[in-house]
Amino acid sequence: MEHYACMVDLLGRTGHLNEAFIFVKKLPCKPSVSILESLLGACRIHGNVELGEIISGMLFEMDPENPGSYVMLHNIYASAGRWEDAYRVRSCMKRSRLKKVPGFSLVGD
């Protein structure tokens, strides 16, 4: 699975999002949450809202209690100026009582 994740990450970072998604769909096993999160992050970086919606839907089905997927989708919408959609995602998080986990660093204080 690690090699598949590397390939998806490489394709996603270089902007080949459709190729990465096709690769994920052709995997011989179910993609892991981390593979899909990697692809969702690439959608945010490259502004691919449509694919981001598809990937986040897959993540919501696999791990509905993970606030990270919701936050990423919210950020995709916000970057695209789709504020009503961004608000809808945040409202869904509130209804589900999901909270964004604050970031932290292990690098020197």
Backbone hydrogen bonds in HBPLUS format (Angstrom, degrees):
<---DONOR---> <-ACCEPTOR-->    atom                        ^
c    i                          cat <-CA-CA->   ^        H-A-AA   ^      H-
h    n   atom  resd res      DA  || num        DHA   H-A  angle D-A-AA Bond
n    s   type  num  typ     dist DA aas  dist angle  dist       angle   num
A0005-ALA N   A0001-MET O   2.98 MM   4  6.30 157.8  2.03 153.6 159.8     1
A0006-CYS N   A0002-GLU O   3.02 MM   4  6.31 153.0  2.10 145.7 152.6     2
A0007-MET N   A0003-HIS O   3.09 MM   4  6.32 155.8  2.15 144.6 150.5     3
A0008-VAL N   A0004-TYR O   2.98 MM   4  6.26 163.7  2.00 156.1 160.0     4
A0009-ASP N   A0005-ALA O   2.92 MM   4  6.05 162.4  1.96 149.2 154.5     5
A0010-LEU N   A0006-CYS O   2.89 MM   4  6.05 160.0  1.93 147.5 153.1     6
A0011-LEU N   A0007-MET O   2.96 MM   4  6.15 169.1  1.97 152.8 155.6     7
A0012-GLY N   A0008-VAL O   2.85 MM   4  5.94 161.0  1.89 148.6 154.8     8
A0013-ARG N   A0009-ASP O   2.85 MM   4  5.97 165.2  1.87 152.9 156.6     9
A0014-THR N   A0010-LEU O   3.19 MM   4  6.29 146.1  2.31 142.9 150.9    10
A0016-HIS N   A0011-LEU O   2.87 MM   5  5.02 142.0  2.02 163.5 155.1    11
A0015-GLY N   A0012-GLY O   3.08 MM   3  5.18 162.1  2.12 107.2 111.7    12
A0020-ALA N   A0016-HIS O   2.98 MM   4  6.22 151.4  2.06 145.2 154.0    13
A0021-PHE N   A0017-LEU O   2.88 MM   4  6.14 155.3  1.94 149.8 156.1    14
A0022-ILE N   A0018-ASN O   2.93 MM   4  6.16 160.1  1.97 149.3 154.6    15
A0023-PHE N   A0019-GLU O   2.91 MM   4  6.08 157.2  1.96 145.2 151.9    16
A0024-VAL N   A0020-ALA O   2.93 MM   4  6.22 153.6  2.00 145.9 152.8    17
A0025-LYS N   A0021-PHE O   2.91 MM   4  6.20 159.6  1.95 151.7 156.9    18
A0026-LYS N   A0022-ILE O   3.04 MM   4  6.25 136.1  2.24 143.1 154.6    19
A0026-LYS N   A0023-PHE O   3.19 MM   3  5.19 131.1  2.44  94.1 107.1    20
A0027-LEU N   A0024-VAL O   3.21 MM   3  5.31 165.1  2.23 106.4 110.7    21
A0036-LEU N   A0032-SER O   3.19 MM   4  6.53 165.1  2.21 152.0 155.3    22
A0037-GLU N   A0033-VAL O   2.80 MM   4  6.02 153.9  1.87 152.3 160.8    23
A0038-SER N   A0034-SER O   3.00 MM   4  6.08 150.1  2.09 139.2 146.5    24
A0039-LEU N   A0035-ILE O   3.11 MM   4  6.44 156.5  2.16 146.2 152.0    25
A0040-LEU N   A0036-LEU O   2.82 MM   4  6.06 152.3  1.89 147.4 155.9    26
A0041-GLY N   A0037-GLU O   2.89 MM   4  6.08 153.3  1.96 145.4 152.2    27
A0042-ALA N   A0038-SER O   3.09 MM   4  6.39 148.4  2.19 141.5 149.9    28
A0043-CYS N   A0039-LEU O   2.98 MM   4  6.29 145.3  2.10 142.1 151.8    29
A0044-ARG N   A0040-LEU O   3.06 MM   4  6.44 148.1  2.17 144.5 152.5    30
A0045-ILE N   A0041-GLY O   3.02 MM   4  6.33 163.9  2.04 150.1 153.8    31
A0046-HIS N   A0042-ALA O   2.92 MM   4  6.04 160.5  1.96 150.4 155.3    32
A0047-GLY N   A0043-CYS O   2.80 MM   4  5.56 109.0  2.31 135.1 148.9    33
A0048-ASN N   A0043-CYS O   2.93 MM   5  4.81 144.2  2.06 133.9 141.0    34
A0047-GLY N   A0044-ARG O   3.36 MM   3  5.10 155.1  2.43  95.5 102.7    35
A0052-GLY N   A0048-ASN O   3.05 MM   4  6.09 150.0  2.14 140.0 149.4    36
A0053-GLU N   A0049-VAL O   2.88 MM   4  6.18 145.9  2.00 152.0 160.2    37
A0054-ILE N   A0050-GLU O   3.25 MM   4  6.61 154.1  2.32 143.7 150.1    38
A0055-ILE N   A0051-LEU O   2.89 MM   4  6.15 171.6  1.89 161.9 162.9    39
A0056-SER N   A0052-GLY O   2.89 MM   4  5.93 161.4  1.92 144.4 150.4    40
A0057-GLY N   A0053-GLU O   3.02 MM   4  6.09 151.5  2.11 139.2 146.9    41
A0058-MET N   A0054-ILE O   3.12 MM   4  6.49 150.5  2.21 145.8 153.4    42
A0059-LEU N   A0055-ILE O   2.96 MM   4  6.29 155.2  2.02 149.8 157.0    43
A0060-PHE N   A0056-SER O   2.77 MM   4  6.01 155.4  1.83 153.3 159.9    44
A0061-GLU N   A0057-GLY O   3.16 MM   4  6.37 150.2  2.25 141.7 148.5    45
A0062-MET N   A0058-MET O   3.05 MM   4  6.31 153.4  2.12 144.6 152.1    46
A0063-ASP N   A0059-LEU O   2.76 MM   4  5.76 167.7  1.78 159.0 161.9    47
A0066-ASN N   A0063-ASP O   3.14 MM   3  5.72 163.8  2.17 126.1 126.3    48
A0071-VAL N   A0067-PRO O   2.93 MM   4  6.19 162.9  1.96 159.8 164.9    49
A0072-MET N   A0068-GLY O   2.95 MM   4  6.10 158.0  2.00 145.8 151.8    50
A0073-LEU N   A0069-SER O   3.03 MM   4  6.24 160.7  2.07 144.5 149.5    51
A0074-HIS N   A0070-TYR O   2.86 MM   4  6.10 160.8  1.90 150.4 156.3    52
A0075-ASN N   A0071-VAL O   2.91 MM   4  6.17 156.7  1.96 148.1 154.2    53
A0076-ILE N   A0072-MET O   2.91 MM   4  6.22 147.8  2.01 146.7 156.0    54
A0077-TYR N   A0073-LEU O   2.98 MM   4  6.28 165.8  2.00 156.7 159.1    55
A0078-ALA N   A0074-HIS O   2.87 MM   4  6.11 163.0  1.90 152.6 158.0    56
A0079-SER N   A0075-ASN O   2.90 MM   4  5.98 161.8  1.93 146.1 150.7    57
A0080-ALA N   A0076-ILE O   3.16 MM   4  6.36 140.6  2.32 140.2 150.4    58
A0080-ALA N   A0077-TYR O   3.09 MM   3  5.13 126.2  2.40  95.9 110.1    59
A0082-ARG N   A0077-TYR O   2.85 MM   5  4.93 155.8  1.90 154.1 147.6    60
A0081-GLY N   A0078-ALA O   2.99 MM   3  4.97 157.4  2.04 103.4 110.3    61
A0086-ALA N   A0082-ARG O   3.00 MM   4  6.30 155.6  2.06 148.3 156.2    62
A0087-TYR N   A0083-TRP O   2.85 MM   4  6.01 158.5  1.90 147.5 152.9    63
A0088-ARG N   A0084-GLU O   2.94 MM   4  6.16 152.1  2.02 142.0 149.9    64
A0089-VAL N   A0085-ASP O   3.03 MM   4  6.35 152.6  2.11 149.4 155.3    65
A0090-ARG N   A0086-ALA O   3.09 MM   4  6.42 163.3  2.12 150.5 154.7    66
A0091-SER N   A0087-TYR O   2.85 MM   4  6.09 155.7  1.90 151.8 159.0    67
A0092-CYS N   A0088-ARG O   2.97 MM   4  6.18 151.2  2.06 142.3 150.0    68
A0093-MET N   A0089-VAL O   3.00 MM   4  6.32 150.1  2.09 146.3 154.6    69
A0094-LYS N   A0090-ARG O   2.98 MM   4  6.32 155.7  2.04 148.0 154.2    70
A0095-ARG N   A0091-SER O   2.92 MM   4  6.21 163.0  1.95 152.8 157.0    71
A0096-SER N   A0092-CYS O   3.01 MM   4  6.16 149.1  2.10 142.9 151.3    72
A0097-ARG N   A0093-MET O   2.89 MM   4  5.90 103.7  2.49 134.1 152.6    73
A0098-LEU N   A0093-MET O   2.83 MM   5  4.99 168.9  1.84 148.8 149.3    74
A0097-ARG N   A0094-LYS O   3.01 MM   3  4.79 151.7  2.09  97.9 106.6    75
